[in-house]
Amino acid sequence: MLPIATFHYLAVAAALFVLGVVGVLTRRSVLVSLLSIELILNAANLNLLAFSHMWGNLYGQVFAIFVTVIAAAQVIVGLGIAIAFLRSPNTSLRTSIGTSPDQT
Amino acid sequence: MNNGVHGLSITDYLLMLPMLELAIFALGILLIDLMIPRRWKWLNAAGALAGTLFAAACVWRIQSALPPRGLLGFYNSLLVDRFAIYFWYLFLAGTAISILISAVYLHVEDEHRGEYYAAMLLSVVGMMCMAAGIDVVLMFVGLQLMVVSLYVLVGFLRRERRSKSAFKYMLHGALSSGIFVYGLSLFYGFSGGTNLATIARWSSGLNAQNPVAGMNPHNPVVMIALFATMTGLLFEIGAAPFHRRIAGAYEHAPTSAAAFLSVVAMLAAWALLLRVLLYGLWSLRLVYIPVLIFVAIASLTVGNIAALFQTNTKRLLACSSIAHVGYMLLGLVAVGTSQIGSAGFVEGFKGVLIYLIAYTLMNLGAFAVITSLRQGDVIGDQVDGLAGLYRRAPLEAVLMLLFLLSLAGIPPTAGFLGKYYVFQSLFEGKHYALAAVGLVYSLFGLYFYLKIAYGMFKRVPKDTVRLRVDTALRCAIGVTALATLVIGIYPTPVVNAVNWTLAIQQSRHASAVPK
């Protein structure tokens, strides 16, 4: 049986990272975009934890805790702003953000 | 200096005194805002202004006690050196002027709330962490504190279109910081530490072709880490392939927030960029300099060409700021291609730092003039709104002309001094082609800045009523205009300040890394 080494964690993290970036760049719905951002940050977290185990020090774990807190703060502000424009009656959390006339 | 075994000493807390003080002011403003009646809301702005002045006093106190090589604190994660002090002063000056602009703008919009100033001060706390951080954890937390506060400022006026644009700004920012932290996590994996000194030691080992590690700077994983980190950094300074979010955000954000965002936030991003690229990853410069050259030329092209077609003044300034980032990156290329301590290195570094001061002053000034056009139900952010400004407000028109000349880089203004040093460093480093590209794009810039100036003086305004400009705004315009002119005519104090800053930078590169 193949032992699970650092490399395997890194491969999973890289896959999560690519999924996240592709998700943000291609999907236009508010909810999916925010979820994709979480994927990217968690890819970084997985990297940090795997490396922390590999090096046998705690720097990576400390960094990962901060990244988790930051992800939460970011999503709170993001949802707050999203709610500000989702208040109008014909929109929902799955509303596209990319079809407005001011495409920049 | 503590070495991580003992607890924190009083020095650590003294080093972070300016940040601590700003955070206390931010929280105080939030509380006081609840207690004061509507017509006393200007007190929030006054409180924020007092906060920046106190913080500047703290920075001055630290500066006067600072040893030439700087002080490390908080288990080697905070490095307060001359570089950090220089940027701290710039942040505080830019913030003070932004507060003056904000007070007037929010009053006109009838959205005078304390949260705005609290978010502003908290983002300055984040910026100070970015400029003084030597540990990537502190730098990343500082960056996030800054950008999350900026999302609040950009989306402050809650109207549908504006909020949508703020959401896109937030999404792009979150994407860039996600990519950035992924890059940082890989660097931690290579070097085994989160301190920039550790990363610098690892990357200098790479250049020696260390056979044990089996890695060189062109290893694909190293390249991925480097490019991910650089993507995050270049996103924050608003360089060209990553510029898309800027124009929309500037247009829909409150003008005062756009001023803060385009100037002070960019300063902080530059502090982070310089620290990471020139200190932590200095040994990888052979890999990242070609990327920087590409990004610089792309920024100059996109910024200058797009600016020719803008009808909205805020979008125009967004394009011009992309172009200015291009010039500063040219200075950085000159730094990266020369040996430490050689003429090209010093002149380029000096050029970037002086350019940052000039950019702060002239851009804030231009934004202040645009804010003065926002009166009652007039939005005033179209380029046509500036037409005939000379008949409506002669003094403001003349000062706006000064800012435009400075943005175009005409002597005797601060903008010329910045461009002068950047081009000189390019000549020192024998990058004649890059210098030629920069000069050609300066001519484009001259065209669209002078087109606005022509409209201001020669065209007839639609609305001939004299413009009433608020006292706070007059202060902001006056101070920035005076400084732009004085730096252009008598640059010695600024050059001396930059020389003082660089003394440490050079010796720090030349000697062994701390820790």
Boltz contact constraints between the chains, C-beta under 6 A:
constraints:
  - contact:
      token1: [A, 17]
      token2: [B, 182]
      max_distance: 6.0
  - contact:
      token1: [A, 24]
      token2: [B, 175]
      max_distance: 6.0
  - contact:
      token1: [A, 33]
      token2: [B, 171]
      max_distance: 6.0
  - contact:
      token1: [A, 37]
      token2: [B, 174]
      max_distance: 6.0
  - contact:
      token1: [A, 37]
      token2: [B, 178]
      max_distance: 6.0
  - contact:
      token1: [A, 40]
      token2: [B, 178]
      max_distance: 6.0
  - contact:
      token1: [A, 41]
      token2: [B, 178]
      max_distance: 6.0
  - contact:
      token1: [A, 44]
      token2: [B, 181]
      max_distance: 6.0
  - contact:
      token1: [A, 44]
      token2: [B, 182]
      max_distance: 6.0
  - contact:
      token1: [A, 44]
      token2: [B, 185]
      max_distance: 6.0
  - contact:
      token1: [A, 47]
      token2: [B, 185]
      max_distance: 6.0
  - contact:
      token1: [A, 48]
      token2: [B, 185]
      max_distance: 6.0
  - contact:
      token1: [A, 51]
      token2: [B, 188]
      max_distance: 6.0
  - contact:
      token1: [A, 51]
      token2: [B, 189]
      max_distance: 6.0
  - contact:
      token1: [A, 55]
      token2: [B, 192]
      max_distance: 6.0
  - contact:
      token1: [A, 59]
      token2: [B, 193]
      max_distance: 6.0
  - contact:
      token1: [A, 59]
      token2: [B, 194]
      max_distance: 6.0
  - contact:
      token1: [A, 60]
      token2: [B, 188]
      max_distance: 6.0
  - contact:
      token1: [A, 63]
      token2: [B, 137]
      max_distance: 6.0
  - contact:
      token1: [A, 63]
      token2: [B, 194]
      max_distance: 6.0
  - contact:
      token1: [A, 66]
      token2: [B, 137]
      max_distance: 6.0
  - contact:
      token1: [A, 66]
      token2: [B, 141]
      max_distance: 6.0
  - contact:
      token1: [A, 67]
      token2: [B, 181]
      max_distance: 6.0
  - contact:
      token1: [A, 70]
      token2: [B, 144]
      max_distance: 6.0
  - contact:
      token1: [A, 73]
      token2: [B, 148]
      max_distance: 6.0
  - contact:
      token1: [A, 74]
      token2: [B, 174]
      max_distance: 6.0
  - contact:
      token1: [A, 77]
      token2: [B, 148]
      max_distance: 6.0
  - contact:
      token1: [A, 77]
      token2: [B, 151]
      max_distance: 6.0
  - contact:
      token1: [A, 78]
      token2: [B, 170]
      max_distance: 6.0
  - contact:
      token1: [A, 81]
      token2: [B, 155]
      max_distance: 6.0
  - contact:
      token1: [A, 81]
      token2: [B, 163]
      max_distance: 6.0
  - contact:
      token1: [A, 81]
      token2: [B, 166]
      max_distance: 6.0
  - contact:
      token1: [A, 81]
      token2: [B, 167]
      max_distance: 6.0
  - contact:
      token1: [A, 81]
      token2: [B, 170]
      max_distance: 6.0
  - contact:
      token1: [A, 82]
      token2: [B, 167]
      max_distance: 6.0
  - contact:
      token1: [A, 84]
      token2: [B, 158]
      max_distance: 6.0
  - contact:
      token1: [A, 84]
      token2: [B, 163]
      max_distance: 6.0
  - contact:
      token1: [A, 85]
      token2: [B, 160]
      max_distance: 6.0
  - contact:
      token1: [A, 85]
      token2: [B, 163]
      max_distance: 6.0
  - contact:
      token1: [A, 85]
      token2: [B, 164]
      max_distance: 6.0
  - contact:
      token1: [A, 88]
      token2: [B, 160]
      max_distance: 6.0
  - contact:
      token1: [A, 100]
      token2: [B, 164]
      max_distance: 6.0
  - contact:
      token1: [A, 104]
      token2: [B, 247]
      max_distance: 6.0
  - contact:
      token1: [A, 104]
      token2: [B, 248]
      max_distance: 6.0
